[in-house]
Amino acid sequence: MEKTVKLTTAQALVRFLDQQYVSFDGKETKFVEGIFTIFGHGIAVGLGEALDQNPGKLKVFQGRNEQGMCHTACAFAKQNNRRKIIACSSSVGPGAANMVTACADATVNHIPLLVFPADTFASRQPDPVLQQLEIDTSLAVTTNDAFKPVCKYWDRINRPEQLMTAMISAMRVLTDPAQTGAVCIALPQDIEGEAYDYPEYFFKKRVHRIVRQAAASEEVADVVEKIKKAKKPLVVVGGGAKYSEAGETIEKFCNSFNIPFGETQSGKSACKSSDPMCLGGIGVTGTSAANQIAKKADLIIALGTRLSDFTTGSKRQFNQGAEVVTINVNRFDAYKMDATKAVGDLNETLLLVIKELSKSKYKSAYKDEIKTAKAKWDKEMERLGGIVYTGPKFKPMIEARDPRTLPEFHELTKATLTQTAAIATVRRCIDENATIVTAGGSLPSDLQRMWTTDERCGYHAEYGYSCMGYEVAGALGVRLADPKKEVYTFLGDGSFLMLHSEIATAMQERAKINILVFDNCGFGCINNLEMTHGMGSIATEFRYRDKNGKLSGDLIPIDYAMIGKGYGLKTYTVRTVEELEEALKDSKKQKVSTLIDLKVMPKTMTDGYDSWWDVGLAAVSESKSVRDCRKEVEEGRREARKY
């Protein structure tokens, strides 16, 4: 007879997780680092008991907000190139619901995230239990059903023995480069504590091999034929380049065949910024160098990218006659934009393309265009880094604005610091090998354009879901993944107000992070979106309610340095480039986490460079400015590719 061991479902789960490993390029790594949790109702005495009794080598991390701890886990997995994870568990009800956003974030970005939300009683005997969501059309539905559309795999353990097949399937998805994303295993609270005689072989060490499968030779041949016919191709480097560790191979490909490349948010820092073929960010938040070359390219070579609307300029960035080839491990992404596709590991497939293309002695027809475009952008970078607020006659990058805002903000804060100058200053002052983190708002736009690094994976952006609130938690995840490097997270005041509670976890773990809060008294990015499309400023600046009942009163001052000080951080408030330089210099000396409250003048972020973004602007409006902008939207749609 097979040997068995009597354990609760939760105890069996912990023992199983502790025995999961991955192997990539011959290197074996423990896959599950630990479990993040907030021990609320439904999870504390079930999974909590199991972790208290025998966690094995799993670390238990204490979260402060369920969404925040999941963002930390996502960043940890991403910075480990998806080969290590931290699982997350929550209470039933609101604790579970708080994790849904992070699961969507993980699935959009193809990041492995394993969550264990507590659930109601499988027996239903005490229904409705505390925090239970009751749906009168089906008693089988709970809060955890909300995870189904945002997860790559979903299961509910209604009997202890179901844990075995559920967890094998969970590992199948989490370790699959093509299918990975969020995985939800719902744990009814009574089942967590029920016992079962599990076979011992369920707890054996499992090594999940992440293999490099190159695309089929026929698909490689198709891609090579398209490239051979192209005179001016352009490579788009996506996040898959990082996970395949294909940066050096891409550089070899581009330099061998004289093909320039642009970077997506996720793909930035897969390759070195100093590479002569690197044009920087591409698309809506791209550089003039990348976007001008893109408009004239006759072939787009999309490497490991989802081809989102920001990358493709809502499918208007590229010449309508340009063809597209893709190399992607995910077949769904490979099929986009009617591409000629090669489905397989990016690095292995591109090596085959290089081998075959070399036989034809192919070279693109570019002459001085790449060097000229880069030189022009370098001059623009110098200009952006030197912009300083000079008073009432100052003209910001973003012209559409409330005329009160700039003088009022300056009077309130005494700031002369601009957002572009601040970014240039940070780049100049911090270590070359530091990692930066960013997510939603205007900062990712500026950073994709302005940030340069030769540190592979030194640029960590969450932009697939553009999730404001990711930044502080994400910085912690990056630091946990690589504790030897300084981590700087760039976020606006709007993002900071949304979610910064994992500062407490960073302090608890003694994991130093550097938080750069760009305070411009509002949701500056969306204010720009409103006003550059003919609208007024509505509910995007942080203003008091006025005597007419509108949110158009005075700006609301907030001392973010004081908030950081309350957590125990070393904090600074800066209003000038000189003050920022001093703060950055001192922050390097600190052992504790730091927060720099940057008072940056509104409307001093970068504007668009030769790109376009489709938005759902009103087709009928009393405002002439809106009607005029609607015409521009319609013109853009006519010029964009249809699919």
N, C-alpha and C positions, 0 to 999 in steps of 0.2 A: 504493500500500500504506500501511496505517496505521503511524504511527511507534511504535516500541517502545523500551523501556529495560530492559536486563538487570540485575535486582536479585535479591537473596535475598528469601525470603518476609518475613523480619523487616525488611529494609530497605524493602520495599514497604509494609509495615504502618506504619512510622514516617512515611514520606512521605505516605501517605494520611491518617493522623490529623492531620497538620499542616495539612491543607487543608480541615478541616471547620468550618463556621460555622452559626450559627442566626440567624434574623431573627424578632423579635417586636415588634409594634406599630411596625414600620418601623426598629427599631434592630438593627443587625447586630453580632454578638458572636462572637469566636473560641470555638468550642465546647470544644475539648480544650486545657486549660491545660498539661498535661504528663503524666508517667507516674511513679507511685509504684512502687518496686520494692525487693525484697531479692534481690540477684543470687546466688541459690543454683544448685544443680545443675539443668541443663536449660534455663536461661534466660540465664545469664551470657554465653556465647559465641555465642548466637544473637541474641536481641533486644538483649542487652547490646552486642554488636559494632555493631549497627545504630545504636543510640543514641550510642555512642562515636564512630562515623564521621561521622554527620550527623543530629543531632536536630532540625534546623530551628529553629523557634521554641518547640519543646516543652521545658519544664523537666523535669529529672530530679530526683525527690525520693527520698531514702533513708529507707525505713521501718525500723522496729525489730521489729515484729510484723505479720504479714500481716493478721490481723484488724484490728489497730489502724490500719494505714495505709488499709485500706478504709473504716473508720469515718471517718477524716479526709476521705477522698474523698467519702463520703456527705454529711457536714456541709458541705463546700465546695459541693457541688452544691445542697443544700437551701438554703443561705444565699444562693446565686445564683439562687434561684427556678427551679432546674433548667435554667438556660441556659448553664452552664459545668460541665465535669467534669474530674476528674483520673483517668486510667485507672490500673489497678493490675496489676502482673505479679508472678508468683511462680515459685519452683522447682517441680519435679515432686514429687508425694507429699505430705509433711507441710506444705510451704509452701502448696500448692494447697488442701489440706483446711482450713487455717486461715482461708481466705477464704470458706468456705461460709456461716458464721454471718453475716458481713457482707452477703453476697448476699441471704440471707433477709431481713435487716433492710431492705435497699434495696427489695426487691420488696414487702414488706408496706407500706412507707411511700410507695410510688410514687416512688422517687428513682432517677435514672439512675446506674448504677454499671457500668462496663465493666472486666471482668477478663480477663487473659490468663495462665491457669495453664499452665506448661510441662507436657508430656505425655511418655509413653513414646515409643519409636521407632515411626514408622509402618511401617518395614520389618520390625520385630520381630527383626531379625538378632541383636542382642546381648542379647535378652531372657533372664532378667529383669535389667533395668538397675537401678542404684542407686535406691532409694526406690520401686520399682515395686510396686504392689498387684496380686497375681495372683489371679484368680478362675478356678478350674478348669473352670467351666461355660461360660466365654467369654473368650478371650484379647483380645477387643475391648474389654472393660470395664477401665477404669482408675479411679483416684481421682477423676478429673474427671467421671465419670458422676454423682457425688454432687451436682453443681451443677444437674442437670436439674430436680428438683422445686422449686428455690428461685430459678430464673431465668425471665425472660420470654422470653428467646431463648437457645438453646444451639447451638454448632456446634464441630466439630473439623476442623482444616485438614490433611487427609491428603495433599493435593497442592497445590503452590504456587498453581496457578490458581484453586483453590477460595476463596482469600482474597478475591477480588473480590466475588462474590455474598454471601459471608458478611459482609463489612464493610458492604455496602450495606444488608443486612437488619438488621445491628446498629444502624446509624444510624437506620433507620426506626423501630425500637422505642425507642431512647434519646430521640428527639426528639418522640415522640408523647405528649401530655399524658394521654391515656386509657390507654395501654398501657405506659408507661415503668416501669422497674424494673431489676433486675440483668440484665446480658448477659454470657455467658461464651463466649469464643472460645478453645478449647483448642489449644495449639501443640505438636505433637510435635517433640521437640528436633532430630531430623534434618531435618525439613521446614523449620524456621526457617532453616537454613543453605543449603538448596537454592535454585538460581537458576532464573529464568523470565523470558522476554521479555514484560514487562507492557506493555499499550498505554498510551501517554502520557495518554490521556484519563481513565484511572482516577485520575490524580493531579491532575486539574483542581480548582479551588476549587469546593466544593459549599456552597450555602447552603440549609439545611433550614428551611423556613418553619413556624413555630409559629403557626397561624392561629386566630383567634377565631371559631369556628362556633357561632352561637346555636342554641338548640333549635328544633325545628319549631314553627310557629305554632299547630298543633293542641295540642301539648304545653304550650305557654305558656298557652293558653286554659284547659286542664284545671287547671293550677296556680292561675291567677287565680280560677277558679270556686270552688275549694276555699277559698281565702283569704277570698273575699267572704262565704262562709257562716260563717266562724269568728268567734266572739265574743272568745276569748282565745287567740290563737295565740302560739307561742314559736319563735324562730329558734335553730337550733344551727349555730354557725360552725365549720367544719372546716378542715383544712389546705389544701384546694383554694382557699379564699379568698385565701391567700397567693400561690399559684402563678398565680392569675388576676389578682392585684393588685386584688381586689374590695373591700378594706376600706372605702373611702370610699363605694362604692355601697351596701354593706350598711348602713352608718350612715345614709345617706340614706333607704333603704327603711324601716328600723326607726323612725326619727324621723318620717318622713312619715306613717306609718300607726299609730304608737303601739304598736309591737311590740317587746317586750324580747328580748334575745339572751343565750344562754349559749355558752361556748367549750369546744371540745375541747382536749386537750393540743397537738395540731398546729395548731389554729386560733387559739390564744391569741396575741395581738399582731397579728393581721391587722387588727383594729379597736382603737381607743383604749380603754384601761381607763376613762378619764374620761368616756366617752360616757354620757349619762343613761339609755340603754337597756341598758347593759352590766351583766349580773348576775354576771360572772365565770365560773369553771369550772363545768361541769355534769357530773352523774353521780356515780359512785362516789367520785371525788376532787374533787367540786364543792362549791360554796358552799351555804349554807342558802338564800340568795336565789334562786339558779337552780333548785335542786332543789324548793323549795316551790312556785314558780311552775310548774315542769314538771308537778308532780302534778295541777294543776288546769287545765292547758292543754287546749283541745279540738282543737288542730291543731299538729303539729310540722313546722316548715319546716326541713328539713335541707339545709344549703348546703355542698357540697364535703366531706362527711364520710363515713367508712366505717361509721359507726354501730356501733362496737365495743361490747362488753359494758360497758366502763367508762363509755362515754358514755350508754348506754341503761339503766344499772343492771340489766344482764342482762335487758333488756326489761321491767323492772318500774318504771322511773322515771316513765313516762308513764301517764296515765289509760288504762285498757283501752279506753275508748270513743274515745280521741283518734285522729284520722286523721293520716296522714303524707304530706307531699309532699317530693320531693327535687329539687334541681337539682345535677347532677353531670356532669362531662365523661366519666366512666366509666360505661358502661351497667350493668355488673355491680353497682357500688355504688348506682346509681340505683334498681335494682329491689328493694333491701332493705326489709324490713318492709312488704311489699305496698304500697309507696308509689305515689301518683300522681306520675309522674316527668316531668321535662323534661331531656333529655340534651343537653348542650352547654356551651360556655364559661360559667362562672358569672357573670362580670361582664356579658357581653353579654346573656345570658338574663335576668338580674335586671333589667337596664335595660328590657327589653321588658315584664317583669312590672310594673314601676313605672309604665310608660306606660299599660298597659291597666288596671291597678288604679286609677290616678288618675282615670280616666273615671267611675268609680262613686262617687268621693269617699269611699272606704272609710276607716273608722277602727275600731280595736279597741274593745272595751268596757271596757278597763282604766281604772280611775280612779286611786286612790292606791296600788294594790297594788305597783307597781314601785318607787315612791319609798320606801314603807314597808319593803319587803324589803331594799332597798339600805341604808337607814339602820340596820336591825337588824344587817346583816352588818358595817357599818362599826364598830359597837360591839364586835362579836365580834373584829374585827381588832385593835382597841385592846387588848382583854383578852389576846389571844394574844401580842401584842408585848410585854406587860409581865410575863409569867410568869417567875419566878425561883425556883430551888431554894432552899428555906428550911430544910431539915433533915429529921429523921426523920418528922415529921408531914406532910410535903409530899405532896399528892395529885396525881399526874401525870394527863395527859389520858387515857392508856391505863391502865386499872385492872388488867387481867389481866397479872400479872407474877410473876416469882420474887421473893419478899420480900427476898432478899439483894441484888438487883442495884443498886438506887439507892444505899443507904448504902455498898456496897462500891465502886461506881464513884466516888462522891464522895471516899471515903477514898483511893482510888488516884490520883485526878487533881486533887483539891481544886477541882473545877469546880462552879459554880452556874449556868452558862449552859444555857438550854433551847433546843431546836431552833426553836421558834416565835419566841422572842425574837431568836435569831441571824438568822433570815431577815428579820425586821422591821428589825433593825439594818443589815444589808447593804443593804436597799432604801433606807434613810434615808441611808446614807453614800456610796454609789457614784454615778457620773454618771447623769443621767436617760436619756441616750442609749446607755448601755452595753448590751451583749447578754449574756444569761445562757444557759447550757447545762445541761441535766439529762437524765437517762434513768431507769434502774430504781431501785427501792427506795422508801423513804418520802418522800424529798425531792420527787419530782414531785407527790406528793399534796399536800404542804404548799404547794408553789410554785404549782400550779394554783389553789389556793384563795387564797393570800396575796399572790402577786406582782402588782404593777400596773405598767403601762408604757404610755406613749403613743408609744413608738418602734416604728414598724411593723417587724415581724420581729425585735423586740428580745427575744423569748422563743423559745428554740430547744430544743424537747424531742423526744427520741426515745422515744416511748411505744407506737407501734404494735407493736413487737417487745419493748418493755420490756427493752432489752439492757444489762444491767450491764456496765461496761467501756467503754461508748461515750464517757463524759464527757470524759476528758482528750484523747483523739484528736479528739473532736468539737469541742472548744474550739479546737484547732489548725486544723481545717478552717474554722471560722467566722472565725478571725483571718486566715487566708490569703485568705478571700473578702472581708473588709472590714478591712484593716490599720489603719484610722484610728480605730477604736473599741476601747475596752477590752472585754475578754471575761472573764467570770467563769463558771467551771464549778462546779456544786454536785454533790458526790457523797459517798456514805457511805464508811466505811472498808472495807466489804465490796467495793464497786465498785472502789475504789482498788487493793485487793489483787489483784483479778481482772486488771486491765490498766491500766498507766500508763506503758508503755515509750515511748510517743510523746512523753513529756517530752523525751527526748534529741533527737528530731527538731525539736521546738519550739525548743530551745536552738540546734541547728545552723542553723535558718532565721532565728534572731534574731526570732522571732515571739512577742511577749510574750502570755502567757496567765496568768490568775490562778486558781489551783486552791484551792477551799475544801473541805477534807476534814472531814466531820462524823463524828467518832469517837465511837461509843457502844458500842464493844466487841461488835459483832455485826451479824448481818443483822436489823436491828430490825423492818423491815416484815414479814418472814415470821415472826419470833417473835410479832408481834402477831396474824398470821393464825392461827397454831397456837393460841395461848393464848385468843384471843377465841372460838374454836370448841371450847372445852372440853378441849383437849389440855394436856399439860405443855410445858416448854421443852426441845426436843430438837434438838441440833446447829444452833442458830441464834445462840446467844451464843458469843463467843470465849473459851472456858474450857479450862484444862488438864484432862487426864484425871484422875479422882479414884482413890482407893485401891480402889474397887469396879469400876474399869474403864470407868466412864461419863464422858462429856464434861461433867461437872458440878463440876469443881474450881474454883479461883480464876480470876478474869478475867485475860486475857493483856494486859499493857500493851505498846503499840507506839508508838514515837516517829516519827510521819509527817513531822514537820518535819526530823528528821535524814535521812530518806530523800531528801526534797527537796533538802536541803543537799548531799547527795552528787552530785546531778545538776548542781549549780551554781545552784540557785534561791535567791532571797531568801526566807527562811522565818520564820514566826512560830508560836508556840504560845499559844492564848488559852483562858481558862477562865471569863471574865466578859464582860459586855456592854462594860464600859469597855476591857478589853484588846482586844476585837474592834474597837471604834471606832478605837483607836490603830493597830492593824495595818492596817486598811483605809485609813486616812489616809496612812500611810507607804507602803503598797504602790502608791498612785497615783503616787508620786514615782519609782518604780523604772523603769529601762529594761529590766531583765531580768525573766523570768517569776518569779512569786511563788507560794508555797504557804502557806496558813494552816491550821494544824492546830487545828481547833475541838474541844475536849473538851466534848461536849454530853451532858447527862444523858439516859440511856435513858428511853424511854416518854414523852418530852415533845414528840412530834410531834402533829399534829392527828388527831382521830378523825373518824368519818363524820358527814355532815350530811344526814339525810333521804334516804338512798339505801340500796341493797342490792346485794350481789354474790353470784352463785351459785357455790358451790364443791362439789367432790365429796367431801363429808364422809361418813365411814363410816356405813352404815345399820345395822350391828351393832357394838356395842362394850360392853366391860365397864364403861366409865366412864359414870356417870350424866350428867355434864356434857356429854359428847359426845352422848349420846342426846338430851338436852334441846336442844342446838344443832341436831341433825339435824331435830328437829321444826320449828324455825324455818326451816331450809333448805327443807323440804317445803312449808311455808306460803308462802314466797316464790315457789316454783315454781308453786304453784296460782294465785297472783295475777299472775304474769308473762304477757305475751303469748307465744303458742306459736311465732310466727315473725315 
